[in-house]
Amino acid sequence: MPDNNSFLNVGKVVIDIGDLQVVFISNGLDFSDIWRTEAHFHFTYELHYLQCGNAIIGIDNNENYTLNAQEIYLIPPMRLHRVVETSDMIKHAAISFDIVHNKSAPEKSFSEYEYYSSIFEGIKNIIIMNGETLAPIINKLSGLGSSHDNRTEHILKSYLSVFFIELCNLLKDDILSGSGTNVISYDSDSQRLWLVENYISEYFMRDNIIESISGLLHLSSRQTDRFVKRMTGYSLSALIKRQRMLTAEMLIQSTNTPFNQIAEYVGYNSYSGFYNAFRQYFGVAPEEKRIGDKQK
C-alpha cells in the first residue's frame, strides 16, 4: 500500500519563479505499488516516474504504450489515460502541477512565465522520456516527512523548484528536439470540442481562459473562436459566459453567498461587470433572481 508520509499528500504547494507560479497538487509523491487503473483525465499536467517494473499505458482508448523502469511519463491536461497492466513488482511516484501567471509580480524585461509556458504550450501529446536526471530529486521529495515546520516547507519548495526547472530542461532539450517519445494528438474536431467544453466547465472563472484554450489547441485566439463557432454556433466567449451565468444562477438559487463573492467566483473582477452581464443574460438582476426564487 502507498506510504502517505510525503508533505505533498497534505494539499497543494505553490512555488514562485519570478512572475511564474507552479502549483503542485497533492497526488502522493511517495513510491507506491498502487496505480489508478480506470480511464481518467486531469485538468493539470501529471508526471509519473517508474522506479522499477514496467507498465502498459492505454491512451485515449486508442493505443497502448509500455513504460519501463527509470522512465518518466508526462501527461498533458485533458488526456484520457489508464493503466492496462503492470508487472508483479512495480514502484512508481506521481505528481500533478499547473503553471499560472503571477500578475502581481514586479514587471521586468524577462518573463519567466512566458519562457516556461512556451515550453508547455508546445506539448499537446503524451511524452515518455528517460528519468535519470529527475530520479535523484524525486527520491529526495519522496523522503520528506509530513512535518509542517518552516524548515521542511523551505526544503520542499527548494526541491520542487529544482524539479520543475530540470523537467523543463529535459522537455526543451530532448522532447522538443525530437529525441523523446511524443504520442497521440487531438486529430478530430469532436475531440477538440470535447477538450474545449471540459476545460470551460473546470476553468470558466479564469481571466486568461481564452488564451489557455487556444494554447491547448495550438491555435490563435481568432482561429479557436472560429472553430468553436463552426462546431457549436456560438462564440468561445459566449460559451464561457454561459457557464459563468449558469454557475452564478445555481449559487444564487441554492446558497446565501453574497453577490460580490459569487461575482468573484465566476470570474468577474467587479460586481458592476457581473451585475450587467447577469441582467443581460437572464433579464433580471441577481437580487431579483434570489427573491423571486424564494417566493416560489
Backbone torsions as a table, in degrees:
resi	resn	phi	psi	omega
1	MET	NA	154.7	-179.6
2	PRO	-65.9	145.3	174.2
3	ASP	-94.8	119.2	-173.4
4	ASN	-98.9	48.5	179.9
5	ASN	-92.9	-6.4	-175.5
6	SER	-70.6	142.1	176.6
7	PHE	-57.3	-34.4	-176.4
8	LEU	-67.9	-16.2	-179.4
9	ASN	-72.6	-11.3	-175.7
10	VAL	-88.5	-9.2	-180.0
11	GLY	156.7	-138.7	-179.1
12	LYS	-113.4	152.9	179.8
13	VAL	-126.5	131.0	-178.1
14	VAL	-111.0	128.7	174.5
15	ILE	-116.2	145.8	-179.1
16	ASP	-109.1	126.9	174.2
17	ILE	-127.3	92.2	-174.3
18	GLY	61.9	-125.2	178.9
19	ASP	-93.1	15.7	176.3
20	LEU	-106.4	134.7	170.6
21	GLN	-115.6	129.6	175.2
22	VAL	-109.3	119.0	-177.3
23	VAL	-101.6	108.6	176.8
24	PHE	-90.4	127.7	-173.0
25	ILE	-108.6	140.5	-178.3
26	SER	-53.0	120.2	178.0
27	ASN	-140.8	-0.2	-179.8
28	GLY	82.9	85.5	-175.6
29	LEU	-85.6	-6.5	176.6
30	ASP	-70.6	152.0	179.1
31	PHE	-68.7	137.5	-173.1
32	SER	-141.2	156.6	173.5
33	ASP	-103.2	11.1	179.0
34	ILE	-109.2	134.3	179.4
35	TRP	-139.3	132.8	-177.5
36	ARG	-62.6	129.1	-171.6
37	THR	-106.2	-22.1	-179.5
38	GLU	-76.0	152.7	179.6
39	ALA	-65.1	134.6	-178.0
40	HIS	-159.2	169.5	173.9
41	PHE	-143.9	168.1	-178.6
42	HIS	-126.8	157.8	174.0
43	PHE	-93.3	5.8	178.6
44	THR	-124.2	173.8	170.5
45	TYR	-76.8	142.2	177.1
46	GLU	-129.6	133.0	180.0
47	LEU	-120.6	129.5	173.9
48	HIS	-112.0	138.7	173.9
49	TYR	-122.3	124.9	-179.0
50	LEU	-97.8	110.3	-178.4
51	GLN	-76.0	-42.7	176.9
52	CYS	-150.4	160.3	-177.5
53	GLY	86.1	-168.1	175.8
54	ASN	-148.5	161.2	-177.9
55	ALA	-144.4	149.0	174.2
56	ILE	-104.7	123.7	-175.3
57	ILE	-108.8	128.3	174.5
58	GLY	-94.8	132.8	-174.6
59	ILE	-122.8	123.3	176.6
60	ASP	53.0	30.9	-178.3
61	ASN	51.7	33.0	-173.1
62	ASN	-116.5	-67.1	-177.5
63	GLU	-133.2	159.7	177.4
64	ASN	-106.5	143.6	179.4
65	TYR	-132.2	144.5	-178.9
66	THR	-95.2	128.1	175.4
67	LEU	-107.2	121.3	-176.2
68	ASN	-101.4	167.9	178.9
69	ALA	-56.2	141.5	179.2
70	GLN	72.1	16.6	177.0
71	GLU	-107.9	154.5	178.9
72	ILE	-112.8	141.9	-175.8
73	TYR	-126.0	106.9	-177.1
74	LEU	-103.9	124.3	-176.3
75	ILE	-111.9	118.5	176.7
76	PRO	-69.8	167.2	177.2
77	PRO	-58.4	146.2	172.4
78	MET	70.2	17.9	178.1
79	ARG	-96.9	116.1	179.6
80	LEU	-69.4	132.0	-178.4
81	HIS	-156.1	160.9	176.6
82	ARG	-159.0	160.7	175.0
83	VAL	-91.1	119.3	-179.3
84	VAL	-82.2	-42.6	-175.0
85	GLU	-161.2	147.9	174.9
86	THR	-132.0	159.3	174.4
87	SER	-71.8	167.9	-177.7
88	ASP	-62.9	-40.0	179.4
89	MET	-107.5	114.9	-178.8
90	ILE	-145.5	138.5	173.8
91	LYS	-135.0	126.5	-179.7
92	HIS	-143.5	160.3	176.1
93	ALA	-130.2	150.6	-178.5
94	ALA	-137.1	149.9	177.5
95	ILE	-150.0	138.7	177.9
96	SER	-112.9	147.5	179.8
97	PHE	-154.7	158.2	176.0
98	ASP	-133.4	154.8	178.5
99	ILE	-115.5	134.3	-173.0
100	VAL	-133.4	144.6	176.4
101	HIS	-83.5	120.3	177.0
102	ASN	-87.8	93.2	-174.2
103	LYS	-71.7	-14.8	-179.9
104	SER	-86.0	-5.6	179.1
105	ALA	-69.0	149.0	179.0
106	PRO	-57.8	138.5	179.5
107	GLU	-73.3	142.1	176.8
108	LYS	-153.4	172.1	-173.9
109	SER	-68.5	-32.7	-179.3
110	PHE	-103.6	127.5	179.3
111	SER	-107.0	113.9	176.5
112	GLU	-63.4	-35.6	-179.8
113	TYR	-62.5	-47.2	-179.9
114	GLU	-62.4	-39.5	-177.8
115	TYR	-66.3	-53.4	-175.0
116	TYR	-74.6	-36.4	179.3
117	SER	-66.3	-28.8	178.1
118	SER	-64.5	-30.1	177.0
119	ILE	-67.5	-45.9	-176.6
120	PHE	-75.4	-28.0	177.3
121	GLU	-63.7	-24.3	179.0
122	GLY	-82.9	2.3	-176.5
123	ILE	-112.7	105.7	176.3
124	LYS	-114.1	-4.9	-177.5
125	ASN	-116.8	162.0	174.4
126	ILE	-69.2	141.7	-175.3
127	ILE	-124.4	132.9	173.9
128	ILE	-118.7	127.7	-178.0
129	MET	-149.8	166.9	-179.9
130	ASN	-66.5	131.8	-176.3
131	GLY	-101.1	14.9	-175.1
132	GLU	-58.8	-40.1	-177.6
133	THR	-68.0	-39.4	-176.3
134	LEU	-85.0	-18.1	-175.3
135	ALA	-53.6	-48.5	-179.4
136	PRO	-61.0	-35.6	179.8
137	ILE	-70.7	-42.2	178.2
138	ILE	-62.5	-39.2	177.3
139	ASN	-61.9	-40.4	178.0
140	LYS	-64.1	-45.5	-178.5
141	LEU	-63.9	-40.7	-178.7
142	SER	-68.8	-19.9	-179.4
143	GLY	-88.0	-7.1	179.6
144	LEU	-70.8	138.4	-179.6
145	GLY	-80.3	-178.8	-177.1
146	SER	-89.7	9.9	179.2
147	SER	-63.0	140.3	-178.9
148	HIS	-102.9	16.4	-178.1
149	ASP	-70.5	160.8	-174.3
150	ASN	-60.7	-37.4	-178.4
151	ARG	-64.8	-44.5	-179.8
152	THR	-64.3	-41.3	179.5
153	GLU	-65.2	-38.9	178.2
154	HIS	-63.2	-44.5	179.1
155	ILE	-63.3	-43.9	-179.7
156	LEU	-58.2	-48.6	-178.4
157	LYS	-65.8	-33.5	177.6
158	SER	-64.3	-46.0	179.3
159	TYR	-65.8	-39.2	179.7
160	LEU	-65.8	-36.1	176.7
161	SER	-62.7	-45.9	178.6
162	VAL	-63.7	-43.1	178.8
163	PHE	-55.9	-49.3	-176.7
164	PHE	-64.4	-44.8	-178.6
165	ILE	-65.5	-41.4	178.1
166	GLU	-65.3	-38.4	176.8
167	LEU	-61.8	-44.0	178.8
168	CYS	-62.5	-38.5	177.1
169	ASN	-62.4	-40.8	177.3
170	LEU	-62.6	-46.3	-178.3
171	LEU	-63.1	-43.8	-177.3
172	LYS	-68.2	-44.5	-173.5
173	ASP	-83.4	-36.9	-174.6
174	ASP	-99.2	-55.1	-173.5
175	ILE	-70.9	-50.4	-176.2
176	LEU	-69.8	-16.1	174.7
177	SER	-89.6	-5.6	173.9
178	GLY	99.3	4.5	-176.8
179	SER	-91.1	-8.7	177.3
180	GLY	-91.9	177.9	177.7
181	THR	-101.9	112.0	-175.7
182	ASN	-116.0	109.6	-167.3
183	VAL	-124.5	147.5	171.1
184	ILE	65.0	130.5	176.5
185	SER	-136.0	167.2	174.6
186	TYR	-81.6	100.8	-174.1
187	ASP	-95.9	-28.0	-175.2
188	SER	-98.5	154.9	177.8
189	ASP	-62.5	-37.4	-178.8
190	SER	-65.1	-36.6	177.2
191	GLN	-66.9	-41.7	179.4
192	ARG	-65.1	-41.1	179.2
193	LEU	-66.2	-39.0	176.5
194	TRP	-58.4	-42.8	178.8
195	LEU	-62.4	-46.5	-178.6
196	VAL	-59.9	-48.6	-176.0
197	GLU	-65.3	-40.5	179.1
198	ASN	-70.1	-35.8	178.8
199	TYR	-67.1	-41.5	178.2
200	ILE	-62.2	-42.5	-178.2
201	SER	-62.6	-25.4	-178.0
202	GLU	-96.5	-37.7	-169.9
203	TYR	-121.6	26.7	-176.5
204	PHE	-59.2	-22.0	-175.2
205	MET	-84.8	-6.6	-175.5
206	ARG	-75.6	144.2	178.8
207	ASP	-65.1	-40.7	-172.9
208	ASN	-101.3	30.9	-173.4
209	ILE	-64.0	-36.3	-179.7
210	ILE	-64.5	-43.7	178.1
211	GLU	-64.4	-37.9	-179.9
212	SER	-65.6	-44.7	179.2
213	ILE	-64.1	-42.3	178.4
214	SER	-60.9	-39.0	178.0
215	GLY	-64.9	-39.9	178.2
216	LEU	-63.6	-35.5	-179.4
217	LEU	-87.2	-9.2	-177.2
218	HIS	59.6	44.5	176.5
219	LEU	-128.9	162.7	171.2
220	SER	-73.4	165.8	179.1
221	SER	-60.3	-39.3	179.8
222	ARG	-66.8	-41.6	178.9
223	GLN	-65.7	-39.0	178.7
224	THR	-63.5	-43.8	-179.9
225	ASP	-63.3	-41.4	178.3
226	ARG	-63.6	-40.3	179.4
227	PHE	-62.8	-48.0	-178.4
228	VAL	-62.4	-41.5	-179.7
229	LYS	-66.2	-37.8	177.8
230	ARG	-64.4	-36.8	-176.1
231	MET	-83.1	-30.6	-172.0
232	THR	-120.3	-19.3	-174.4
233	GLY	87.9	-3.6	-179.6
234	TYR	-122.0	153.6	175.2
235	SER	-74.6	162.1	178.2
236	LEU	-62.3	-41.9	179.9
237	SER	-64.4	-32.2	177.9
238	ALA	-67.9	-39.5	177.9
239	LEU	-65.6	-39.7	178.9
240	ILE	-65.9	-44.2	179.5
241	LYS	-62.6	-40.7	179.4
242	ARG	-60.2	-43.9	179.1
243	GLN	-63.8	-40.6	179.0
244	ARG	-64.3	-43.8	-178.1
245	MET	-68.7	-42.2	179.9
246	LEU	-66.3	-36.4	176.5
247	THR	-67.3	-42.9	177.8
248	ALA	-62.1	-42.9	178.7
249	GLU	-59.8	-43.5	179.7
250	MET	-61.6	-42.9	-179.8
251	LEU	-67.4	-37.8	178.5
252	ILE	-66.0	-40.7	-176.5
253	GLN	-75.9	-32.6	-170.3
254	SER	-109.7	-5.1	-178.9
255	THR	-137.2	170.2	173.6
256	ASN	-105.5	23.6	-179.4
257	THR	-60.0	132.7	178.4
258	PRO	-56.3	146.3	-175.1
259	PHE	-62.2	-36.8	-179.3
260	ASN	-66.3	-33.0	177.3
261	GLN	-71.4	-38.4	176.2
262	ILE	-62.4	-43.4	178.9
263	ALA	-57.5	-45.8	-179.9
264	GLU	-65.9	-40.6	-177.8
265	TYR	-62.5	-40.3	-176.4
266	VAL	-87.5	5.1	168.5
267	GLY	109.4	15.0	179.1
268	TYR	-103.0	134.0	-178.4
269	ASN	-81.2	-15.5	178.2
270	SER	-139.0	150.2	179.4
271	TYR	-69.3	-34.6	-179.7
272	SER	-61.7	-40.3	177.0
273	GLY	-63.2	-42.5	177.7
274	PHE	-65.3	-44.8	-178.4
275	TYR	-57.4	-48.3	-178.4
276	ASN	-64.7	-41.2	179.8
277	ALA	-66.0	-41.9	-179.2
278	PHE	-65.2	-45.8	-179.1
279	ARG	-64.5	-38.8	178.2
280	GLN	-65.5	-37.4	-175.3
281	TYR	-76.8	-45.1	-173.4
282	PHE	-102.2	-14.6	-178.8
283	GLY	83.9	-0.5	177.3
284	VAL	-138.0	158.7	177.5
285	ALA	-75.5	158.3	177.8
286	PRO	-54.6	-40.7	-179.5
287	GLU	-64.0	-40.8	178.8
288	GLU	-65.7	-35.8	179.5
289	LYS	-63.3	-44.1	-179.0
290	ARG	-68.0	-44.9	180.0
291	ILE	-64.0	-43.8	-179.4
292	GLY	-62.7	-39.0	179.4
293	ASP	-68.8	-35.2	-179.5
294	LYS	-70.9	-27.3	-178.6
295	GLN	-81.8	-13.0	-179.9
296	LYS	-73.2	NA	NA
